[in-house]
Every structure is written in structure tokens, then in C-alpha cells.
Amino acid sequence: MPSREVPLSLLHERVNDWYAEAGRKQLPWRAPDASAWGVFLSEVMSQQTPLARVEPIWREWMDRWPTPGHLAAAAPGEAVRAWGRLGYPRRALRLHEAATAMVERHGGEVPGTPQELLALPGVGAYTAAAVSCFAFGIPEVVVDTNVRRVLARTREAKAYPNITLNRAEARLAADSMPTDRETANTWNVAVMELGALVCVARGPRCDECPVADLCAWNVAGRPAYDGPPRRGQSWHGTDRQVRGELLRRLRDAHADLPLTRLEDSADDRGQVMRCLDSLVADGLVEPLEDDRFRLPA
């Protein structure tokens, strides 16, 4: 279905005005005095993770490692330990690597251009754009799942975006950006918030939406999704769960552990050994002599 001709200036105005009243500006990394490092941490931590889980860990990291230099000086294993149960713990290692690169290449500061950010370990297009915008006021196009969902509904009358970002969606997001720098920077965070708080995946609150009358999907009667199945991620019994349990035991121990303290992390010892091998391969666990293991030193 082709994009509906939504009056973009009105869409921008409505969404940005809504954000001024209802957005979660109390989040610490959105405070006017938030450092670029604080913004960088928040963007990495919040990928595929609810902000309610991110905030306490973010505060702990900022207290312990308030600059890239502080984190770079710590052992990589301490970053993994402090990551807790945020999920996808390789992000902790990538943060440590990025902090080290900032010290080596940028004088211990977060670099201020999208190109320099993209050159950091573990930084992709989304993170580079988000940090450029939210830390440095550079109006890059920031596209996350929430943004994609809002644009799919308001402009294309689709219940959901594609399962993965494609060129058409990236182009739609770029075409939907305001031309004015200040308006564009506000739009980036405002449309993301609208998707997180109102235009949610299940049970969207269209009666609270500031652009319900402009939304192609809502005006069309909210047609049902007719694309490929969108299956939720399973957890219990998966390798992700077992990897998480292995890391939990090593975090809680604050020391190396023998294999005998790890091999019962699941009923299937073969699965445990496979997951332990994968953690070693990812650099999240370090093997020692005599079948002992620890977080990376």
C-alpha cells in the first residue's frame, strides 16, 4: 500500500507538542546536563531492553565509570559483572572496547560525528545516529522499532512495519524528518516516545494519540496485519537462558569457578558445554587451567 499523503508539518507539530507535555524527560540521560558518555551508555543499554530495567544499571555504571577513561581502566570482566541481567551481555564487552577506543583515539571523549562514532567497536548505524542527535544535536535519522511502527501506521496504513528494517522503511524515515534542525532533533526523540508509550505494538492507545486523525492506519479502520508471522522470542530452556545462568554464577562468585560448579546450569549437560564454549568464543568467559572459568580479566 503506498504511503498516505500525511501533512508532515502538522504531524511534526502534533508529535513534538505531545512530547513536550507527555514525554519521559525525567530519564537521566535526557536531562540538559547529561554527558555525551551518559547518552552513549543509554543508547547501547536500551537496545532490546525496557528502559525501566536500564535506568538502575545506567546509574550504577555512571557512578562507577563516569567517563570512558574510567571504564577503559577496568577489567573487561568487571563490565560483564556490572551488566547484571540486562541481556545480550556482549554489549558490555563492546562498551568496554568502545571506551578503550575513545581513550586511544579521541582523548577519552565520545567522538562528535556520525562517522567517528560508526568507527567505534560495536557501534552500528542506529547508535551512531542516536548519539549524534541526542548528545551533539546533529539531526541524523534515528530509526528504532518504535519509530518504524509509528511511521508504518501513520503513513502507510500498516499495523506493523516489516520484521527487519529495509531500504523502503529507511527512506520513509528520512523523508519524514523535519528540515529545521531543532525541530528534527525533537522529532527524533518525540516520535520514538510516541511509539513506546502510545502507539505500542499490542493494544495501541489511539484515543490518546495526538495524530489519530492523521494516521492512515487508524483512519482506515485499523486493518489487521497480513504479513509474515511475528513470533515472540522464547526463553525457557533456550541457549540464551543457559548462557545467562552461567554468567550469573560467575558474576555472583567474584572469582573463578570449577566446571563442576557450572555444568549443572541446565538439565542437559551437552547444552551447558555448548553454551560455555560459545561464551568463551564470544570473549565473555575466560578458560583457565584445571577446568576452571572466570569472567575476562
C-alpha positions as CSV (number, residue, x, y, z in Angstrom):
1,M,0.0,0.0,0.0
2,P,1.5,3.4,-0.9
3,S,2.3,6.0,1.7
4,R,-0.7,8.2,2.6
5,E,-0.1,11.9,1.9
6,V,0.0,13.0,5.6
7,P,0.7,16.7,6.1
8,L,4.2,16.3,7.6
9,S,4.4,19.8,9.1
10,L,1.2,19.1,11.1
11,L,2.5,15.6,12.0
12,H,5.7,17.1,13.3
13,E,3.9,19.8,15.2
14,R,1.5,17.5,16.9
15,V,4.0,14.9,17.9
16,N,6.6,17.4,19.2
17,D,3.9,19.3,21.2
18,W,2.7,16.0,22.7
19,Y,6.3,15.1,23.7
20,A,6.7,18.5,25.4
21,E,3.7,17.6,27.6
22,A,3.9,13.8,28.0
23,G,7.4,12.6,27.1
24,R,9.6,10.9,29.7
25,K,12.0,13.8,30.0
26,Q,12.8,12.7,33.6
27,L,15.0,10.0,32.3
28,P,18.5,11.0,33.4
29,W,20.2,10.7,30.0
30,R,17.7,13.1,28.6
31,A,18.5,15.8,31.2
32,P,20.0,19.0,29.7
33,D,23.3,18.4,31.6
34,A,23.6,14.7,30.6
35,S,27.1,14.0,29.3
36,A,27.7,12.5,25.8
37,W,29.1,9.4,27.6
38,G,25.8,9.1,29.5
39,V,23.8,9.3,26.3
40,F,26.2,6.7,24.7
41,L,25.7,4.3,27.5
42,S,21.9,4.7,27.5
43,E,21.7,4.0,23.8
44,V,23.7,0.8,24.0
45,M,22.0,-0.4,27.1
46,S,18.4,0.3,25.9
47,Q,18.6,-1.7,22.7
48,Q,16.0,-4.5,23.0
49,T,15.7,-3.8,26.7
50,P,12.9,-1.9,28.6
51,L,14.0,1.4,30.0
52,A,12.7,0.5,33.5
53,R,15.4,-2.2,33.6
54,V,18.1,0.1,32.1
55,E,17.9,3.1,34.4
56,P,19.2,1.5,37.6
57,I,22.1,-0.2,35.8
58,W,22.8,3.0,33.9
59,R,23.0,4.9,37.2
60,E,25.4,2.3,38.7
61,W,27.7,2.5,35.6
62,M,27.7,6.3,35.7
63,D,28.6,6.3,39.4
64,R,31.3,3.8,38.9
65,W,32.6,4.8,35.4
66,P,31.6,8.4,34.8
67,T,33.8,8.8,31.8
68,P,35.1,6.4,29.0
69,G,38.5,6.5,30.7
70,H,37.2,5.1,33.9
71,L,35.6,2.1,32.1
72,A,38.6,1.5,29.9
73,A,40.8,1.3,33.0
74,A,38.7,-1.5,34.4
75,A,38.9,-5.2,33.5
76,P,36.5,-6.3,30.8
77,G,35.1,-8.9,33.2
78,E,34.0,-6.1,35.6
79,A,31.9,-4.6,32.8
80,V,30.3,-8.0,32.3
81,R,29.7,-8.4,36.0
82,A,28.2,-4.9,36.3
83,W,25.9,-5.6,33.3
84,G,23.8,-7.8,35.5
85,R,20.8,-9.3,33.8
86,L,20.2,-6.7,31.2
87,G,20.5,-9.3,28.5
88,Y,22.8,-9.6,25.4
89,P,25.9,-9.3,27.6
90,R,28.2,-9.0,24.6
91,R,27.1,-5.3,24.7
92,A,29.1,-4.9,28.0
93,L,32.3,-6.1,26.2
94,R,31.6,-3.8,23.2
95,L,31.1,-0.9,25.6
96,H,34.5,-1.6,27.2
97,E,36.1,-1.9,23.7
98,A,34.4,1.4,22.6
99,A,35.6,3.2,25.8
100,T,39.1,2.0,25.2
101,A,39.0,3.2,21.6
102,M,37.7,6.6,22.8
103,V,40.7,6.9,25.1
104,E,43.2,5.8,22.4
105,R,41.7,7.8,19.5
106,H,39.7,10.7,21.0
107,G,41.4,11.8,24.2
108,G,38.9,10.0,26.4
109,E,35.9,11.7,24.9
110,V,32.9,10.4,23.0
111,P,33.5,11.4,19.3
112,G,31.1,14.0,18.0
113,T,30.5,12.9,14.4
114,P,28.5,10.0,13.0
115,Q,31.5,8.8,11.0
116,E,33.7,8.7,14.1
117,L,31.0,7.0,16.1
118,L,30.5,4.3,13.5
119,A,34.2,3.5,13.6
120,L,34.0,2.5,17.3
121,P,33.7,-1.2,18.2
122,G,30.2,-2.4,18.3
123,V,28.6,0.8,17.1
124,G,26.1,0.4,14.3
125,A,24.0,2.9,12.3
126,Y,21.3,3.3,14.9
127,T,23.6,4.0,17.9
128,A,25.8,6.4,15.8
129,A,22.7,8.3,14.7
130,A,21.1,8.4,18.1
131,V,24.2,9.6,19.9
132,S,24.9,12.2,17.2
133,C,21.4,13.6,17.6
134,F,20.8,13.3,21.4
135,A,24.3,14.1,22.6
136,F,25.5,16.6,19.9
137,G,22.4,18.0,18.3
138,I,23.2,16.6,14.8
139,P,19.8,15.8,13.2
140,E,20.7,12.3,11.9
141,V,17.8,10.0,11.0
142,V,17.2,7.8,14.1
143,V,15.2,4.7,13.4
144,D,14.3,2.1,16.0
145,T,11.4,-0.3,16.3
146,N,9.1,2.3,17.8
147,V,9.8,4.8,15.1
148,R,9.2,2.2,12.4
149,R,5.9,1.3,13.9
150,V,4.6,4.8,14.1
151,L,5.6,5.6,10.5
152,A,4.1,2.3,9.2
153,R,0.8,3.2,10.8
154,T,0.6,6.9,10.2
155,R,2.0,7.0,6.7
156,E,1.4,3.5,5.2
157,A,-1.8,2.3,7.0
158,K,0.1,-0.9,8.1
159,A,-0.4,-2.4,11.6
160,Y,3.3,-3.3,11.8
161,P,6.5,-2.5,10.0
162,N,8.5,-5.2,8.3
163,I,10.2,-7.7,10.6
164,T,13.6,-6.2,9.8
165,L,14.4,-2.7,8.6
166,N,14.6,-2.4,4.8
167,R,15.6,0.3,2.4
168,A,12.0,1.4,1.9
169,E,11.5,1.9,5.6
170,A,14.8,3.8,6.0
171,R,13.8,6.0,3.1
172,L,10.4,6.6,4.7
173,A,12.0,7.6,8.0
174,A,14.4,10.0,6.1
175,D,11.5,11.5,4.1
176,S,9.5,12.0,7.4
177,M,12.2,14.1,9.0
178,P,11.6,17.8,9.6
179,T,14.0,20.1,7.7
180,D,14.6,22.5,10.6
181,R,17.5,21.3,12.8
182,E,15.9,21.9,16.2
183,T,12.5,20.5,15.1
184,A,14.2,17.5,13.7
185,N,16.1,16.7,16.9
186,T,13.0,17.0,18.9
187,W,11.1,14.9,16.4
188,N,13.6,12.1,16.7
189,V,13.0,11.6,20.4
190,A,9.3,12.5,20.3
191,V,8.3,10.0,17.6
192,M,10.3,7.3,19.5
193,E,8.4,8.2,22.7
194,L,5.1,8.1,20.9
195,G,5.8,4.6,19.8
196,A,7.0,3.5,23.2
197,L,4.1,5.0,25.2
198,V,1.0,5.3,22.9
199,C,1.5,3.7,19.5
200,V,2.6,0.4,21.2
201,A,2.7,-2.9,19.4
202,R,-0.2,-4.5,21.2
203,G,-3.2,-2.6,22.3
204,P,-2.3,0.8,20.8
205,R,-4.0,3.7,22.7
206,C,-5.3,5.5,19.7
207,D,-7.7,7.5,21.8
208,E,-4.7,9.2,23.5
209,C,-2.7,9.7,20.2
210,P,-2.1,13.3,19.1
211,V,-2.2,12.3,15.5
212,A,-5.1,9.8,15.5
213,D,-6.9,11.8,12.8
214,L,-3.8,11.9,10.6
215,C,-3.0,8.3,11.0
216,A,-3.6,6.3,7.8
217,W,-4.0,3.0,9.7
218,N,-6.4,4.4,12.2
219,V,-8.5,6.3,9.6
220,A,-8.7,3.0,7.5
221,G,-10.2,1.2,10.5
222,R,-7.0,-0.4,11.8
223,P,-6.8,-3.2,9.2
224,A,-5.3,-6.4,10.6
225,Y,-1.7,-7.3,10.0
226,D,-1.3,-9.6,6.9
227,G,2.4,-10.1,6.8
228,P,4.7,-12.9,7.9
229,P,4.2,-14.4,11.3
230,R,5.6,-12.3,14.1
231,R,6.7,-14.8,16.8
232,G,7.8,-13.7,20.2
233,Q,11.1,-14.7,21.5
234,S,11.1,-17.8,23.7
235,W,13.3,-18.0,26.7
236,H,12.9,-21.0,29.0
237,G,15.2,-23.8,28.0
238,T,16.9,-21.9,25.3
239,D,20.7,-21.4,24.9
240,R,20.1,-17.7,25.9
241,Q,18.7,-18.8,29.3
242,V,21.6,-21.2,29.9
243,R,24.2,-18.7,28.9
244,G,22.6,-16.2,31.3
245,E,22.7,-18.7,34.1
246,L,26.4,-19.5,33.5
247,L,27.2,-15.8,33.6
248,R,25.1,-15.3,36.7
249,R,27.1,-17.9,38.6
250,L,30.4,-16.4,37.5
251,R,29.2,-12.9,38.4
252,D,28.0,-13.9,41.8
253,A,31.1,-15.8,42.6
254,H,33.5,-12.9,42.2
255,A,36.2,-15.5,41.5
256,D,36.9,-18.3,39.1
257,L,34.8,-21.4,39.3
258,P,35.5,-25.1,38.6
259,L,33.5,-26.8,35.8
260,T,31.7,-28.8,38.5
261,R,30.1,-25.6,39.7
262,L,28.8,-24.8,36.2
263,E,27.9,-28.0,34.5
264,D,24.5,-28.3,36.2
265,S,23.3,-24.9,34.9
266,A,20.7,-26.9,32.9
267,D,19.4,-30.4,32.8
268,D,21.2,-31.1,29.5
269,R,25.0,-31.1,30.2
270,G,25.6,-31.1,26.5
271,Q,23.7,-27.9,26.1
272,V,25.7,-26.4,29.1
273,M,29.0,-27.3,27.5
274,R,27.9,-25.9,24.1
275,C,26.8,-22.6,25.8
276,L,30.0,-22.4,27.8
277,D,32.0,-22.9,24.6
278,S,30.1,-20.1,23.0
279,L,30.7,-17.7,25.9
280,V,34.4,-18.4,25.6
281,A,34.3,-17.8,21.9
282,D,32.5,-14.5,22.5
283,G,35.1,-13.4,25.0
284,L,32.6,-13.3,27.8
285,V,34.2,-16.1,29.8
286,E,37.9,-16.9,30.1
287,P,39.0,-20.6,30.5
288,L,41.8,-21.4,33.0
289,E,43.8,-24.4,33.8
290,D,42.2,-27.4,35.6
291,D,38.8,-26.8,34.0
292,R,38.2,-23.5,35.8
293,F,36.5,-20.5,34.3
294,R,36.1,-16.8,35.1
295,L,34.9,-13.5,33.7
296,P,37.6,-11.9,31.4
297,A,40.4,-10.3,33.4
